[in-house]
Amino acid sequence: MASSFSLVFSLCLLVLCHGTNAQFTTGGQSPWHTSRGFGDPRGCRFDHLEALNPAQRIQSEAGMTEYYEESSEMLRCAGVSVKRHIVEPRGLLLPAYHNAPSLVYITQGRGLIGMVFPGCPETYQWFQQQAETYTEGTMTESQQRLRDEHQKVRRFQKGDIIALPPGVTHWCYNDGDVAFVAVQVFDTSNSANQLEPARRDFFLAGRHQSVQRMYEMGPQPTSFTTRQQLSNNMLAGFDTQMLAEALGVNQELTRRLQSQNDPRGEIVFVKQGLRMLRPFRSQEMQQQEYESMQSEEQYFGESMPGLRNATNGLDENFCTMKIRSNIDIPNRADYFNQRGSRVAILNSQKLPILNLVQMSAVRVVLQRNSMITPYWQMNCHSLMYVTSGQGRVQVVNHRGRTVFDGMLRQGQILLIPQNFAVIKRAELEMFKWVSFNTNHNAMISQIVGKNSVIRAMPLQVLMHSYRISLEQARRLKFSRQNEMTILSPIREIMRSRDDPMFEVGSSA
């Protein structure tokens, strides 16, 4: 009897432990698991952080590419690289691939993107109707000739986050009326990058200038130099005759492909517009509405009429998985308050392809004088890009020293290292930014508020830790008891102390 009781007790304990462990795993992986290496293991202490503006600009025929300082110690130590594309209407960003995964955020405009996944079928087929031919009797038969076929072309718009796995060829085209602006952040320390810890752009067409961070090893600590280079595309390095034979075309056409004398740069102008097969806009809108409903069901766990259970990523194969999600839509916010401030989190639970790129993103909109609760990133670095407005940011290291205290403005970036505490506040205008995280399921630990470190500790621990009275500890613990993540100005809290703040937080 005793042995039976012990067996039952052991099974119950096993189930309990398994359930507890499941809360800290996503897809069988711990959120602390990472595929990253160190950006530079020597001499990286993040003792001084700085807000960076674009340092170099490369002009192309139909747009420009801006590079943030590639030799910055801050970016080098974190193992990230940042650039920004500005593509004019009817501009084509030439096909390329990269050695590191990246996330792209569209800050302005709209366009089309094509991604070429090896082994996936060309599901878009364009047939041309030919003249009818007579067959036996009076029957006619319509002859069709395959005009073109290609892999899926996807539409993007302002507010979209697009995930780009390493080594996957992609191109972009602006079919809108205004320039689109795309901010691209690379995780060069990801284990998928087996080259040196620096961004490498591999173009399949054109001839372009680029800014490269050169990685040098030697007896001294690792050093980087930034150089502007004129580069050919990948095909230019092959022998013309051998390449012509491989492609099955003549050498004259092959030389055109190698683009030895092409001055247009990496963004070229398509005079008559780009003609290709894609769904009608009405079909695209229907698809976007359907995906939006799916996303909302995933985000909030609601059952919606006419839809089956939302995908959890297990039934999506490599060829059909979603590559983008819009984080500017207000009703997708994970946290919001009555003043209109909001925070939207995009991780691998909501967009499964982020499991491949091992990155995630957060969109924040703060109304004037509002704050984000002080916090630290538990399992990743975070790179902050300001999309509009300005705000004050403070960052503190493990010694309690301020490593950054200043104003951030539109277009600037700031790195927040892992475990460094940070506080952010909007000033006299709205403050908006997007953060790129180097983990597919980024986690934060908040210092104050409803779901915070201080709120979770006993009053006696607070009293003896800070040498304060019981009343002071109670005031400290419960002063922001109804707020989570977003903090309203304290004077508004005092005015509405009797009215509960209806800030809501929901997780995927």
C-alpha positions as CSV (number, residue, x, y, z in Angstrom):
1,M,0.0,0.0,0.0
2,A,2.8,2.3,0.9
3,S,4.6,1.7,-2.4
4,S,1.4,2.4,-4.3
5,F,1.0,5.7,-2.5
6,S,4.7,6.6,-3.2
7,L,4.2,5.8,-6.9
8,V,1.0,8.0,-7.1
9,F,2.8,10.8,-5.3
10,S,5.8,10.6,-7.6
11,L,3.6,10.8,-10.7
12,C,1.8,13.8,-9.4
13,L,5.1,15.5,-8.5
14,L,6.4,14.8,-12.0
15,V,3.3,16.3,-13.7
16,L,3.5,19.4,-11.5
17,C,7.1,19.9,-12.3
18,H,6.5,19.4,-16.0
19,G,3.7,22.0,-15.9
20,T,5.8,24.5,-14.1
21,N,8.7,24.0,-16.6
22,A,6.3,24.5,-19.5
23,Q,5.6,28.0,-18.4
24,F,9.3,28.9,-19.1
25,T,9.5,27.2,-22.5
26,T,8.3,28.1,-25.9
27,G,8.3,25.4,-28.5
28,G,10.3,23.2,-26.3
29,Q,13.1,25.8,-25.8
30,S,13.9,27.9,-22.8
31,P,13.5,31.6,-23.4
32,W,17.1,31.9,-22.1
33,H,18.3,29.7,-25.0
34,T,20.1,31.6,-27.7
35,S,21.9,30.8,-30.9
36,R,24.1,33.9,-30.5
37,G,27.8,34.2,-29.8
38,F,29.5,37.2,-28.4
39,G,29.8,40.3,-30.6
40,D,33.4,40.7,-29.4
41,P,34.3,38.9,-26.2
42,R,37.3,41.1,-25.6
43,G,37.1,44.6,-24.2
44,C,33.3,45.0,-24.2
45,R,32.0,46.6,-21.0
46,F,29.4,49.1,-22.4
47,D,30.8,51.8,-20.1
48,H,29.5,54.5,-22.3
49,L,26.5,54.4,-24.7
50,E,25.6,57.0,-27.3
51,A,22.7,57.9,-29.5
52,L,23.7,57.3,-33.2
53,N,22.6,59.1,-36.3
54,P,23.2,57.7,-39.8
55,A,27.0,58.2,-40.5
56,Q,27.3,57.5,-44.2
57,R,25.0,57.7,-47.2
58,I,25.2,55.9,-50.5
59,Q,23.2,57.4,-53.4
60,S,21.6,55.1,-56.0
61,E,19.5,55.9,-59.1
62,A,16.2,55.5,-57.4
63,G,17.0,56.0,-53.7
64,M,19.6,55.9,-51.1
65,T,21.0,53.7,-48.3
66,E,22.1,55.1,-45.0
67,Y,24.5,53.3,-42.7
68,Y,24.8,53.8,-38.9
69,E,28.4,53.8,-37.7
70,E,29.7,50.4,-38.4
71,S,32.8,50.8,-36.3
72,S,30.9,51.9,-33.2
73,E,32.0,50.0,-30.1
74,M,28.4,49.9,-28.9
75,L,27.2,48.0,-32.0
76,R,30.4,45.9,-32.3
77,C,30.1,44.6,-28.8
78,A,26.4,43.8,-29.2
79,G,27.0,42.1,-32.6
80,V,24.4,44.1,-34.5
81,S,24.5,46.2,-37.7
82,V,21.9,48.8,-38.8
83,K,21.1,50.4,-42.2
84,R,18.2,52.3,-43.6
85,H,16.8,52.1,-47.2
86,I,14.9,55.0,-48.8
87,V,13.3,53.8,-52.1
88,E,11.6,56.2,-54.4
89,P,8.4,55.3,-56.3
90,R,9.1,52.8,-59.1
91,G,12.4,52.0,-57.4
92,L,13.6,48.4,-57.3
93,L,16.0,47.3,-54.5
94,L,18.1,44.7,-56.4
95,P,18.1,41.0,-55.4
96,A,20.5,40.2,-52.5
97,Y,21.1,38.0,-49.5
98,H,23.0,38.4,-46.3
99,N,25.2,36.4,-44.0
100,A,23.1,37.2,-40.9
101,P,19.4,37.2,-40.0
102,S,17.6,40.6,-39.8
103,L,14.3,42.3,-39.1
104,V,13.0,45.2,-41.2
105,Y,10.6,47.8,-40.0
106,I,8.7,49.9,-42.5
107,T,8.5,53.5,-41.2
108,Q,6.9,55.0,-44.3
109,G,5.2,54.0,-47.5
110,R,4.3,50.7,-49.0
111,G,5.6,48.2,-51.6
112,L,6.2,44.6,-52.6
113,I,8.7,42.1,-51.5
114,G,9.8,38.8,-53.0
115,M,11.7,36.2,-51.1
116,V,13.2,33.1,-52.8
117,F,13.1,30.1,-50.5
118,P,15.2,27.2,-52.0
119,G,13.2,24.2,-52.9
120,C,9.8,26.0,-52.8
121,P,7.6,25.9,-55.9
122,E,6.8,28.8,-58.2
123,T,3.2,29.0,-57.3
124,Y,2.4,32.2,-59.2
125,Q,1.9,31.3,-62.9
126,W,1.1,33.7,-65.6
127,F,-0.4,32.3,-68.9
128,Q,-0.9,34.2,-72.1
129,Q,-4.0,33.4,-74.2
130,Q,-3.2,32.4,-77.8
131,A,-5.4,32.1,-80.9
132,E,-8.0,29.3,-80.9
133,T,-7.4,26.2,-83.0
134,Y,-10.0,23.9,-84.5
135,T,-10.1,20.3,-83.5
136,E,-12.3,17.4,-84.7
137,G,-15.8,18.4,-85.6
138,T,-16.7,22.0,-84.5
139,M,-15.0,21.9,-81.1
140,T,-12.4,24.6,-80.4
141,E,-9.5,24.5,-78.0
142,S,-7.9,27.5,-76.3
143,Q,-4.1,27.4,-76.5
144,Q,-2.2,28.9,-73.6
145,R,1.5,29.6,-73.3
146,L,3.3,29.9,-70.0
147,R,4.5,33.6,-69.9
148,D,6.1,33.6,-66.4
149,E,6.1,31.9,-63.1
150,H,7.7,32.8,-59.8
151,Q,7.4,32.4,-56.0
152,K,4.9,34.4,-54.0
153,V,5.1,38.2,-54.0
154,R,4.0,39.8,-50.7
155,R,2.7,43.3,-50.0
156,F,4.1,45.4,-47.1
157,Q,3.0,48.7,-45.7
158,K,3.9,51.2,-42.9
159,G,4.1,49.5,-39.5
160,D,5.1,46.1,-40.9
161,I,7.9,44.0,-39.3
162,I,9.5,41.7,-42.0
163,A,11.7,38.8,-41.0
164,L,14.6,37.9,-43.3
165,P,16.4,34.6,-42.6
166,P,20.1,34.5,-43.5
167,G,21.1,33.4,-47.0
168,V,17.6,33.9,-48.4
169,T,17.4,36.1,-51.6
170,H,15.0,39.0,-51.5
171,W,14.1,42.0,-53.5
172,C,11.7,45.0,-52.9
173,Y,9.8,47.3,-55.2
174,N,8.0,50.6,-54.5
175,D,4.6,50.6,-56.3
176,G,3.3,53.5,-54.2
177,D,3.2,57.2,-54.7
178,V,5.8,58.2,-52.0
179,A,9.2,56.8,-51.0
180,F,9.1,53.9,-48.6
181,V,11.6,53.9,-45.7
182,A,12.9,50.6,-44.3
183,V,15.1,50.2,-41.2
184,Q,17.0,47.0,-41.2
185,V,18.8,45.5,-38.1
186,F,21.1,42.5,-38.5
187,D,22.1,40.1,-35.7
188,T,25.7,39.4,-36.9
189,S,26.5,37.4,-33.7
190,N,23.8,34.8,-34.5
191,S,25.3,31.3,-34.9
192,A,23.8,31.2,-38.5
193,N,26.6,33.6,-39.4
194,Q,29.7,31.5,-39.9
195,L,31.8,34.3,-41.3
196,E,33.4,37.1,-39.3
197,P,31.1,39.0,-36.9
198,A,30.2,41.7,-39.5
199,R,27.4,42.3,-42.0
200,R,28.1,41.1,-45.5
201,D,25.8,42.0,-48.5
202,F,25.8,39.5,-51.4
203,F,24.1,41.1,-54.5
204,L,23.0,39.0,-57.4
205,A,22.6,42.0,-59.8
206,G,24.0,45.4,-60.4
207,R,27.2,47.1,-59.2
208,H,27.1,49.0,-56.0
209,Q,28.9,51.0,-53.4
210,S,28.7,49.6,-49.8
211,V,30.0,50.4,-46.4
212,Q,31.6,47.4,-44.8
213,R,33.0,46.8,-41.4
214,M,36.3,45.0,-41.8
215,Y,37.1,42.5,-39.0
216,E,40.8,42.1,-38.1
217,M,42.4,39.6,-35.7
218,G,45.9,39.8,-34.3
219,P,47.9,39.9,-31.1
220,Q,46.1,43.1,-30.1
221,P,42.3,43.2,-29.2
222,T,40.0,42.7,-32.1
223,S,39.8,45.8,-34.3
224,F,37.4,47.0,-36.9
225,T,37.8,49.5,-39.7
226,T,35.0,50.9,-41.8
227,R,35.6,51.2,-45.6
228,Q,33.4,52.4,-48.5
229,Q,33.9,49.9,-51.4
230,L,32.7,49.6,-55.0
231,S,31.5,46.0,-55.4
232,N,30.4,43.9,-58.2
233,N,27.6,41.4,-58.0
234,M,28.2,37.7,-57.3
235,L,28.1,36.7,-60.9
236,A,30.9,39.0,-61.9
237,G,33.4,36.8,-60.2
238,F,32.8,33.8,-62.4
239,D,34.6,33.2,-65.7
240,T,32.3,34.5,-68.4
241,Q,32.5,31.4,-70.6
242,M,31.9,29.0,-67.7
243,L,29.0,31.0,-66.4
244,A,27.4,31.2,-69.9
245,E,27.6,27.5,-70.2
246,A,26.0,27.0,-66.8
247,L,23.2,29.4,-67.6
248,G,22.6,28.1,-71.1
249,V,22.9,31.6,-72.7
250,N,25.5,33.4,-74.9
251,Q,28.5,35.3,-73.5
252,E,27.1,38.7,-74.5
253,L,24.1,38.2,-72.3
254,T,26.3,36.8,-69.5
255,R,28.4,39.9,-69.6
256,R,25.2,42.0,-69.1
257,L,24.4,39.9,-66.1
258,Q,27.8,40.5,-64.6
259,S,27.0,44.3,-64.7
260,Q,30.6,45.4,-65.0
261,N,29.6,48.9,-66.3
262,D,26.3,49.4,-64.5
263,P,26.4,52.8,-62.6
264,R,22.9,52.7,-61.2
265,G,23.7,51.4,-57.7
266,E,21.6,48.9,-55.6
267,I,18.3,50.8,-56.1
268,V,17.3,51.1,-59.8
269,F,14.5,53.0,-61.5
270,V,11.9,51.0,-63.4
271,K,10.6,53.5,-66.0
272,Q,7.4,51.7,-67.1
273,G,6.8,50.2,-63.7
274,L,7.3,46.6,-62.7
275,R,4.9,44.1,-64.3
276,M,4.4,40.8,-62.7
277,L,1.7,38.5,-61.4
278,R,0.2,39.3,-58.1
279,P,-3.3,39.3,-56.5
280,F,-5.7,42.1,-57.2
281,R,-5.7,44.7,-54.5
282,S,-9.2,43.6,-53.4
283,Q,-7.9,40.1,-52.9
284,E,-4.9,41.4,-51.1
285,M,-7.1,43.4,-48.7
286,Q,-9.3,40.3,-48.1
287,Q,-6.1,38.3,-47.3
288,Q,-4.8,41.0,-45.0
289,E,-8.2,41.1,-43.1
290,Y,-8.1,37.3,-42.8
291,E,-4.5,37.4,-41.4
292,S,-5.5,40.2,-39.1
293,M,-8.3,38.2,-37.6
294,Q,-6.0,35.2,-37.3
295,S,-3.5,37.3,-35.5
296,E,-6.0,38.8,-33.1
297,E,-7.2,35.3,-32.3
298,Q,-3.6,34.3,-31.6
299,Y,-2.9,37.4,-29.5
300,F,-6.0,37.3,-27.4
301,G,-7.1,33.7,-27.4
302,E,-10.6,34.5,-28.7
303,S,-12.8,32.2,-30.8
304,M,-14.0,34.1,-33.8
305,P,-16.9,33.1,-36.1
306,G,-15.9,31.4,-39.3
307,L,-12.3,30.7,-38.2
308,R,-10.8,27.5,-36.9
309,N,-8.1,27.5,-34.3
310,A,-5.3,29.9,-35.2
311,T,-2.0,28.4,-36.3
312,N,0.6,27.8,-33.7
313,G,3.4,27.5,-36.3
314,L,3.6,23.7,-36.2
315,D,1.5,23.2,-39.3
316,E,3.3,25.9,-41.3
317,N,6.0,24.7,-43.6
318,F,9.0,26.7,-44.8
319,C,7.4,27.7,-48.1
320,T,4.1,29.1,-46.8
321,M,4.9,30.6,-43.4
322,K,4.1,34.3,-42.9
323,I,7.1,36.6,-43.0
324,R,5.5,39.9,-41.8
325,S,3.2,41.3,-39.2
326,N,2.0,44.8,-38.6
327,I,2.7,46.2,-35.1
328,D,1.2,49.7,-35.6
329,I,-2.4,48.5,-35.4
330,P,-3.7,49.9,-32.1
331,N,-6.0,46.9,-31.3
332,R,-3.0,44.6,-31.3
333,A,-1.4,46.3,-28.3
334,D,-0.4,44.1,-25.5
335,Y,-0.5,47.0,-23.0
336,F,-2.5,50.2,-23.2
337,N,-4.0,52.9,-21.0
338,Q,-6.7,55.5,-21.1
339,R,-4.4,58.2,-22.3
340,G,-3.6,56.3,-25.6
341,S,-0.2,55.0,-24.8
342,R,0.4,51.5,-25.9
343,V,3.0,48.7,-26.2
344,A,2.8,45.9,-28.9
345,I,5.1,42.9,-28.7
346,L,6.0,40.7,-31.6
347,N,7.7,37.4,-30.8
348,S,7.9,33.9,-32.2
349,Q,4.7,32.9,-30.5
350,K,2.9,35.4,-32.8
351,L,5.1,35.1,-35.9
352,P,6.7,31.6,-36.0
353,I,9.3,32.6,-38.6
354,L,11.0,34.6,-35.8
355,N,12.2,31.2,-34.5
356,L,14.4,31.0,-37.6
357,V,15.9,34.5,-37.3
358,Q,16.0,34.4,-33.5
359,M,14.9,38.1,-33.2
360,S,11.8,39.9,-32.0
361,A,10.4,43.4,-31.9
362,V,8.4,45.8,-29.7
363,R,6.5,48.9,-30.8
364,V,5.9,51.7,-28.2
365,V,3.7,54.8,-28.4
366,L,3.9,57.1,-25.4
367,Q,1.7,60.1,-24.9
368,R,3.4,63.3,-23.6
369,N,4.9,63.1,-20.1
370,S,4.1,59.3,-19.9
371,M,6.8,56.8,-18.9
372,I,7.7,53.2,-19.4
373,T,8.4,51.5,-16.1
374,P,12.1,51.0,-15.3
375,Y,13.1,47.5,-16.4
376,W,15.9,45.3,-17.7
377,Q,16.1,42.9,-20.6
378,M,16.6,39.4,-19.1
379,N,17.8,37.4,-22.2
380,C,18.9,39.8,-25.0
381,H,20.2,43.1,-26.2
382,S,17.7,45.6,-27.5
383,L,18.3,48.2,-30.1
384,M,15.9,51.2,-30.0
385,Y,15.0,53.2,-33.2
386,V,13.0,56.4,-32.7
387,T,10.3,56.8,-35.4
388,S,8.9,60.2,-34.2
389,G,9.0,62.7,-31.4
390,Q,11.6,62.8,-28.7
391,G,12.1,61.5,-25.2
392,R,14.5,61.2,-22.3
393,V,16.3,57.9,-21.7
394,Q,18.5,56.8,-18.9
395,V,20.6,53.5,-18.8
396,V,22.4,52.2,-15.7
397,N,25.0,49.4,-15.6
398,H,25.8,46.7,-13.0
399,R,27.8,49.2,-10.9
400,G,24.9,51.6,-10.6
401,R,26.6,54.1,-12.9
402,T,24.7,56.0,-15.6
403,V,26.1,55.0,-19.0
404,F,23.5,57.1,-20.9
405,D,21.4,60.0,-19.9
406,G,20.0,62.1,-22.8
407,M,17.4,62.9,-25.3
408,L,16.6,60.6,-28.2
409,R,15.1,62.1,-31.4
410,Q,13.6,60.8,-34.6
411,G,16.0,58.7,-36.7
412,Q,18.4,58.0,-33.9
413,I,19.3,54.6,-32.5
414,L,20.4,53.5,-29.0
415,L,21.6,50.1,-27.8
416,I,20.3,48.8,-24.4
417,P,22.6,46.0,-23.3
418,Q,21.3,42.9,-21.6
419,N,20.5,43.3,-17.9
420,F,21.2,47.1,-17.9
421,A,18.3,48.9,-16.3
422,V,16.6,51.6,-18.4
423,I,13.9,54.2,-17.9
424,K,12.2,56.1,-20.8
425,R,9.9,59.1,-20.7
426,A,8.1,61.2,-23.3
427,E,8.6,64.9,-23.0
428,L,6.3,67.6,-24.4
429,E,5.2,65.6,-27.4
430,M,4.4,62.0,-28.3
431,F,7.3,59.6,-28.3
432,K,7.3,56.6,-30.6
433,W,10.0,53.9,-31.2
434,V,10.5,50.3,-32.2
435,S,12.9,48.0,-30.4
436,F,14.7,45.2,-32.1
437,N,15.7,42.3,-29.7
438,T,18.3,39.7,-30.2
439,N,16.1,36.9,-28.9
440,H,13.0,35.5,-30.5
441,N,11.1,35.6,-27.2
442,A,12.6,38.6,-25.4
443,M,11.8,38.8,-21.6
444,I,11.9,41.9,-19.4
445,S,11.8,42.3,-15.6
446,Q,10.0,45.4,-14.4
447,I,11.1,47.3,-11.3
448,V,7.8,49.0,-10.4
449,G,4.2,48.5,-11.2
450,K,1.6,45.8,-10.9
451,N,3.9,43.0,-12.3
452,S,7.2,44.1,-10.9
453,V,10.1,43.1,-8.7
454,I,9.2,45.5,-5.9
455,R,5.5,44.4,-6.0
456,A,6.5,40.7,-5.7
457,M,8.7,41.1,-2.6
458,P,7.4,41.0,1.0
459,L,7.2,44.3,2.9
460,Q,9.7,43.1,5.5
461,V,12.3,42.5,2.8
462,L,11.8,46.0,1.4
463,M,12.1,47.5,4.9
464,H,15.4,45.9,5.7
465,S,16.8,46.1,2.2
466,Y,16.3,49.9,2.0
467,R,16.3,50.8,5.7
468,I,12.8,52.3,5.5
469,S,9.7,52.1,7.8
470,L,6.8,49.8,7.3
471,E,4.6,52.7,6.0
472,Q,7.3,53.8,3.6
473,A,7.6,50.2,2.3
474,R,3.9,50.0,1.8
475,R,3.8,53.3,-0.1
476,L,6.7,52.1,-2.3
477,K,5.1,48.7,-3.0
478,F,1.5,49.9,-3.8
479,S,2.0,53.4,-5.2
480,R,1.7,52.2,-8.8
481,Q,-0.5,49.1,-7.9
482,N,-2.9,49.5,-10.8
483,E,-0.4,50.3,-13.6
484,M,1.6,47.8,-15.7
485,T,4.4,48.7,-18.1
486,I,3.0,52.2,-18.9
487,L,3.2,54.8,-16.2
488,S,1.0,57.9,-16.3
489,P,2.3,61.3,-15.0
490,I,2.2,61.2,-11.2
491,R,0.0,64.2,-10.9
492,E,-2.7,62.4,-12.9
493,I,-2.4,59.5,-10.5
494,M,-2.9,61.7,-7.5
495,R,-6.0,63.4,-9.1
496,S,-7.6,60.0,-9.9
497,R,-6.5,58.0,-6.9
498,D,-10.1,57.0,-6.2
499,D,-10.7,55.9,-9.8
500,P,-8.9,52.6,-10.9
501,M,-6.7,53.0,-13.9
502,F,-8.1,50.7,-16.6
503,E,-4.7,49.7,-18.0
504,V,-4.9,46.3,-19.5
505,G,-2.1,43.8,-20.3
506,S,-2.6,40.7,-22.3
507,S,-0.1,38.2,-23.4
508,A,0.0,35.7,-26.3
